[in-house]
Amino acid sequence: MTSLKDRHVSSLRRGVVELAVLCLLDSSPRYGQQIVEDLAEVPGLDISSGTLYPLVSRMLKDGLISSRWQESPVGPPRKYYSLTSAGSETLLSMSRTWQEIRRGLDSLLKEGA
């Protein structure tokens, strides 16, 4: 059974994973497993492929990212994801919103401490 703490953590993370993926793709195109591995290196953002691929599908449908197949030096071809211009605009908007939320929460947490 999932604890209350685990559900809270999951809810918070779910809200920021899309922003994190957009940030990664802003720096360079990546294939799915690479995104999972890169997020695993960021404290609190470790996700599974089962979490990533539905998100990527929605982002493709929304026009935030595009995909292309590319040959791999080891193994089968890989599908690489890139940010579209709409994705770049969304990243900028989400980043600004995140900064506002973070400042507000930091202020509240400081007052409570």
Long-range contacts (C-beta under 8 A, 24 or more apart in sequence): 9-44, 13-44, 13-45, 13-47, 16-45, 16-98, 17-45, 17-47, 17-51, 17-55, 18-55, 18-59, 18-94, 19-91, 19-94, 19-95, 19-98, 20-45, 21-52, 21-55, 21-56, 21-59, 22-64, 22-83, 22-87, 22-90, 22-91, 22-94, 23-91, 23-95, 25-65, 25-81, 25-82, 25-83, 25-87, 26-83, 26-88, 26-91, 29-80, 29-81, 29-82, 30-80, 30-81, 31-70, 31-78, 31-79, 31-80, 31-81, 32-56, 32-78, 32-79, 32-81, 35-81, 56-81, 59-87, 62-86, 63-87, 64-90
